[in-house]
Amino acid sequence: MSTQCLIHSVGLAITAGLLFGCAASGDGAGKSGAAREDGTPVEYLGPTEIEPYDAKLIQDRRSAGLLLAELDKSMRAWNNIVLDGKASQDLTRLDLLESTLRHDVSRHHQLLVDQLQTGPLINRQIAAAALGFSNNPDSLGPLLGALQDPNEDVVANALLGLSTLHSPRTQVGGIASLFADSTKPVNIRSNAGRTLRAIPLGNLDEVSRAQVIDASRLALGDEEASVRVHGSLILAELVDPEAIQRLSLLLTDPSPLVARAASRSIARIGSVDSTLKGRAARALAAFIDKVDRKNVRRALLDDLQRMAQVNYGEDTEAWMEYAHKLP
């Protein structure tokens, strides 16, 4: 299958490819044992037995195909706006696309659930991503179930759907495991982090909270920048005190996006928990002159100023003195 046929998560956005209609290659596929002109066999993707003519079944399949094709088209257009970072400039079009998707998915909710659970691969991929736009609590179970799908791209799209659905009832254990599993493809790891960031984490029980924190700490060492960003921001959301030291190591990360996320996360932890303010301030102040990119240094200073509620400008010594006076 061509890589054009998959929805992947790249960076902090989603790269959407053509999902519908990719299963059949169209170059002579026929019954088992058929061959192309060069003699190579062609895999038969249809039923093994001749199906009796069923007008309703044919119409249902045609209707499902048309719906999935339209949903795929709308999701790719939606994704292009998000991927290009133009959501704020294209807000009207983005709202229109989301409204259209919500309407179409809600109207055909059961059909999409059926396709996710029993449909062919391409249909499962599209349905998994589309169900996130349903705003329907009944989508949660099928999407969580799709995390067990044998196809990794269906799993990645189910995570994308869960992140869009952002249900407070989302069970996080399996998602945290996927987030921390370095053997999984990057689209699964990154979309798992995206999902954990999208759902409310403040009311997690003790076990679930520990699972997410452990996974996010591991994510800080992931080779993919988007996963490190998600891990940083999740630890900040959960105000993990042990994360401050770990996050400070990312302030000189090769990716400016990761370094800025780490700075923002340290500052948030110090702002939310006053007992950690001194530790957070010292971590940030120690790196003012160590970061070698102007945009990262500026972001670090801005974060430090917001947390401290004072402004020493770019005076490193003044910041160090301030930080070391805090408990």
C-alpha positions as CSV (number, residue, x, y, z in Angstrom):
1,M,0.0,0.0,0.0
2,S,1.3,3.4,-0.9
3,T,2.3,5.7,1.9
4,Q,-0.1,8.2,0.3
5,C,-2.9,6.1,1.6
6,L,-2.3,6.8,5.3
7,I,-3.0,9.4,7.9
8,H,0.1,10.0,10.0
9,S,1.0,12.4,12.7
10,V,4.1,14.5,12.0
11,G,5.4,17.0,14.4
12,L,2.5,18.6,16.3
13,A,0.1,18.3,13.4
14,I,-1.5,15.6,11.3
15,T,-0.3,14.7,7.8
16,A,-3.4,13.5,6.0
17,G,-3.1,11.3,2.9
18,L,-5.7,9.8,0.6
19,L,-7.4,7.1,2.6
20,F,-10.3,6.0,0.5
21,G,-9.9,3.7,-2.4
22,C,-6.3,2.7,-1.9
23,A,-6.8,-1.0,-1.5
24,A,-7.2,-1.8,-5.1
25,S,-4.3,-0.9,-7.3
26,G,-6.2,-1.1,-10.5
27,D,-3.4,-2.8,-12.5
28,G,-5.1,-6.0,-13.4
29,A,-6.3,-7.3,-10.1
30,G,-8.6,-10.2,-10.6
31,K,-9.2,-13.7,-9.3
32,S,-6.5,-15.5,-7.4
33,G,-3.8,-16.8,-9.8
34,A,-4.2,-14.0,-12.3
35,A,-1.0,-12.3,-13.5
36,R,0.2,-9.0,-14.8
37,E,1.9,-8.7,-18.1
38,D,5.3,-9.1,-16.5
39,G,4.2,-12.5,-15.0
40,T,4.0,-11.4,-11.3
41,P,0.9,-12.7,-9.5
42,V,-1.9,-10.3,-8.5
43,E,-3.4,-10.7,-5.1
44,Y,-7.2,-11.1,-5.2
45,L,-8.8,-8.7,-2.7
46,G,-12.4,-9.7,-3.2
47,P,-14.5,-12.5,-1.7
48,T,-13.3,-16.0,-2.1
49,E,-16.8,-17.2,-3.2
50,I,-19.1,-15.7,-5.7
51,E,-21.7,-13.6,-3.9
52,P,-25.3,-13.7,-4.8
53,Y,-26.7,-10.5,-6.3
54,D,-28.0,-8.3,-3.5
55,A,-29.2,-4.9,-4.7
56,K,-29.5,-3.5,-1.2
57,L,-26.0,-4.7,-0.2
58,I,-24.5,-3.2,-3.3
59,Q,-26.3,0.1,-2.6
60,D,-25.1,0.1,1.0
61,R,-21.6,-0.4,-0.1
62,R,-21.8,2.3,-2.7
63,S,-23.3,4.7,-0.1
64,A,-20.6,3.9,2.4
65,G,-17.9,4.4,-0.2
66,L,-19.2,7.8,-1.2
67,L,-19.6,8.9,2.4
68,L,-16.1,7.8,3.3
69,A,-14.6,9.5,0.2
70,E,-16.2,12.8,1.2
71,L,-15.2,12.5,4.8
72,D,-11.6,11.8,3.7
73,K,-11.6,14.8,1.4
74,S,-12.9,17.1,4.2
75,M,-10.4,15.7,6.8
76,R,-7.5,16.3,4.4
77,A,-8.6,19.9,3.8
78,W,-9.0,20.3,7.6
79,N,-5.6,18.8,8.2
80,N,-3.9,21.0,5.6
81,I,-5.0,24.1,7.5
82,V,-3.7,22.7,10.8
83,L,-0.5,21.3,9.3
84,D,0.4,24.7,7.7
85,G,-0.1,26.4,11.1
86,K,-2.7,28.7,9.5
87,A,-5.6,27.8,11.8
88,S,-5.8,31.4,13.2
89,Q,-5.7,33.0,9.7
90,D,-8.1,30.4,8.2
91,L,-10.4,30.2,11.2
92,T,-13.7,30.7,9.3
93,R,-12.8,27.9,6.8
94,L,-11.6,25.7,9.6
95,D,-14.9,26.2,11.5
96,L,-16.9,25.4,8.4
97,L,-14.9,22.2,7.8
98,E,-15.4,21.1,11.4
99,S,-19.1,21.9,11.3
100,T,-19.5,19.9,8.1
101,L,-17.6,17.0,9.5
102,R,-19.6,17.0,12.7
103,H,-22.8,17.0,10.8
104,D,-21.9,14.2,8.3
105,V,-20.3,12.0,11.0
106,S,-23.2,12.4,13.4
107,R,-25.7,11.7,10.7
108,H,-24.0,8.5,9.7
109,H,-22.6,7.5,13.1
110,Q,-23.7,3.9,13.2
111,L,-22.4,3.3,9.6
112,L,-19.0,4.6,10.6
113,V,-18.9,2.5,13.8
114,D,-19.8,-0.6,11.7
115,Q,-17.0,0.2,9.2
116,L,-14.5,0.7,12.0
117,Q,-15.3,-2.6,13.5
118,T,-15.9,-4.8,10.5
119,G,-15.0,-2.9,7.4
120,P,-12.0,-3.4,5.1
121,L,-8.7,-1.7,6.0
122,I,-9.2,1.6,4.1
123,N,-12.7,2.0,5.5
124,R,-11.4,1.3,9.1
125,Q,-8.7,4.0,8.6
126,I,-11.1,6.7,7.5
127,A,-13.8,5.8,10.1
128,A,-11.3,5.8,12.9
129,A,-10.2,9.4,12.2
130,A,-13.8,10.6,11.4
131,L,-15.5,9.4,14.5
132,G,-13.6,11.9,16.6
133,F,-15.7,14.6,15.0
134,S,-19.0,13.0,16.2
135,N,-19.2,14.7,19.6
136,N,-21.0,11.4,20.5
137,P,-20.1,9.6,23.7
138,D,-20.9,6.3,21.9
139,S,-17.9,6.8,19.8
140,L,-15.5,6.3,22.7
141,G,-15.9,2.5,23.0
142,P,-15.4,1.7,19.3
143,L,-12.3,4.0,19.2
144,L,-10.8,2.5,22.3
145,G,-11.5,-0.9,20.8
146,A,-9.7,0.1,17.6
147,L,-6.5,0.5,19.5
148,Q,-6.3,-3.3,19.3
149,D,-6.7,-3.3,15.5
150,P,-4.0,-5.4,13.8
151,N,-3.2,-2.5,11.4
152,E,-0.9,0.1,12.9
153,D,-2.4,2.9,10.8
154,V,-5.9,2.2,12.0
155,V,-4.5,2.4,15.6
156,A,-2.8,5.7,14.8
157,N,-6.1,7.1,13.3
158,A,-8.1,5.8,16.3
159,L,-5.8,7.8,18.5
160,L,-6.3,10.8,16.3
161,G,-10.1,10.3,16.6
162,L,-9.8,10.0,20.4
163,S,-7.8,13.3,20.5
164,T,-10.5,15.1,18.5
165,L,-13.3,13.5,20.6
166,H,-11.5,14.5,23.9
167,S,-13.9,12.6,26.1
168,P,-13.3,12.9,29.9
169,R,-14.2,9.2,30.1
170,T,-11.2,8.1,28.0
171,Q,-9.3,5.3,29.6
172,V,-5.7,6.3,29.5
173,G,-3.8,3.1,30.4
174,G,-3.5,1.7,26.9
175,I,-2.8,5.1,25.4
176,A,0.0,5.7,27.8
177,S,1.5,2.4,27.0
178,L,1.5,3.2,23.2
179,F,3.0,6.7,24.0
180,A,5.9,5.2,25.8
181,D,6.6,2.3,23.4
182,S,9.6,3.2,21.3
183,T,9.0,0.1,19.1
184,K,5.8,1.6,17.8
185,P,5.8,3.8,14.7
186,V,6.1,7.6,15.2
187,N,2.5,8.2,14.1
188,I,1.2,6.0,16.9
189,R,3.6,7.5,19.6
190,S,2.9,11.1,18.6
191,N,-0.9,10.6,18.3
192,A,-0.9,8.9,21.7
193,G,0.7,12.0,23.2
194,R,-1.7,14.2,21.3
195,T,-4.6,12.3,22.8
196,L,-3.3,12.5,26.3
197,R,-2.9,16.2,25.9
198,A,-6.4,16.6,24.6
199,I,-8.3,14.8,27.3
200,P,-8.8,16.2,30.9
201,L,-6.0,14.9,33.1
202,G,-6.8,16.7,36.3
203,N,-9.2,14.0,37.6
204,L,-7.2,10.9,36.9
205,D,-7.1,8.3,39.6
206,E,-3.8,7.5,41.3
207,V,-3.0,4.5,39.1
208,S,-3.9,6.3,35.8
209,R,-1.9,9.4,36.8
210,A,1.1,7.3,37.5
211,Q,0.8,5.5,34.2
212,V,0.7,8.8,32.3
213,I,3.5,10.4,34.2
214,D,5.8,7.3,33.7
215,A,5.0,7.3,30.0
216,S,5.6,11.0,29.7
217,R,9.0,10.9,31.5
218,L,10.0,8.1,29.0
219,A,8.8,10.3,26.1
220,L,11.3,13.0,27.0
221,G,14.0,10.7,25.7
222,D,12.2,9.8,22.5
223,E,14.0,10.3,19.2
224,E,11.0,12.1,17.7
225,A,10.7,15.8,18.6
226,S,6.9,15.8,18.6
227,V,6.9,13.0,21.2
228,R,9.3,15.0,23.4
229,V,7.1,18.1,23.1
230,H,3.9,16.1,24.1
231,G,5.8,14.5,27.0
232,S,6.9,17.9,28.3
233,L,3.5,19.5,28.1
234,I,1.8,16.5,29.7
235,L,4.2,16.6,32.7
236,A,3.5,20.3,33.1
237,E,-0.3,19.7,33.0
238,L,0.1,17.1,35.8
239,V,2.6,19.3,37.7
240,D,5.1,16.6,38.1
241,P,7.8,17.9,40.6
242,E,10.4,15.4,39.4
243,A,10.0,16.6,35.8
244,I,11.8,19.9,36.4
245,Q,15.3,18.4,36.3
246,R,14.4,16.2,33.4
247,L,12.9,19.1,31.5
248,S,15.9,21.4,32.1
249,L,18.0,18.9,30.1
250,L,15.7,19.7,27.1
251,L,16.4,23.4,27.2
252,T,19.3,22.9,24.9
253,D,17.5,20.3,22.7
254,P,18.4,20.4,19.0
255,S,14.8,21.1,18.2
256,P,13.7,24.7,19.2
257,L,10.2,23.5,19.5
258,V,11.2,21.0,22.2
259,A,13.4,23.5,24.0
260,R,10.5,26.1,24.1
261,A,8.1,23.4,25.3
262,A,10.4,22.5,28.1
263,S,10.8,26.1,29.2
264,R,7.1,26.7,29.1
265,S,6.5,23.5,31.1
266,I,9.1,24.3,33.8
267,A,7.5,27.7,34.2
268,R,4.0,26.3,34.5
269,I,5.0,23.8,37.2
270,G,6.6,26.6,39.2
271,S,3.5,28.8,38.7
272,V,0.9,26.2,39.7
273,D,2.8,24.9,42.7
274,S,4.4,27.7,44.8
275,T,6.6,25.2,46.7
276,L,8.3,24.4,43.3
277,K,8.7,28.0,42.2
278,G,12.3,28.3,43.5
279,R,13.3,25.0,41.9
280,A,11.8,26.0,38.6
281,A,13.3,29.5,38.6
282,R,16.8,28.1,39.3
283,A,16.4,25.6,36.5
284,L,15.5,28.4,34.0
285,A,17.9,31.0,35.2
286,A,20.8,28.5,35.0
287,F,20.2,28.1,31.3
288,I,19.8,31.7,30.2
289,D,23.3,31.9,28.9
290,K,23.5,28.3,27.8
291,V,20.8,28.3,25.1
292,D,22.4,29.4,21.8
293,R,19.3,30.3,19.8
294,K,17.8,33.8,20.2
295,N,14.2,32.6,19.9
296,V,14.7,30.0,22.6
297,R,16.5,32.4,24.9
298,R,13.7,35.0,24.4
299,A,11.1,32.3,25.2
300,L,12.9,31.2,28.3
301,L,13.2,34.8,29.6
302,D,9.5,35.4,28.8
303,D,8.5,32.2,30.7
304,L,10.7,33.2,33.6
305,Q,9.2,36.7,33.8
306,R,5.6,35.4,33.7
307,M,6.3,32.9,36.5
308,A,8.3,35.3,38.7
309,Q,6.0,38.3,38.1
310,V,9.2,40.4,38.0
311,N,11.4,41.5,35.1
312,Y,15.1,41.6,35.2
313,G,15.4,41.8,31.5
314,E,18.4,39.9,30.2
315,D,20.5,40.4,33.4
316,T,21.5,36.8,34.1
317,E,23.1,37.7,37.5
318,A,20.0,39.4,38.7
319,W,17.9,36.4,37.7
320,M,20.3,34.0,39.4
321,E,20.2,36.1,42.6
322,Y,16.4,36.2,42.5
323,A,16.1,32.4,41.9
324,H,18.5,31.5,44.7
325,K,16.6,33.6,47.2
326,L,13.5,31.5,46.7
327,P,12.9,28.5,48.9
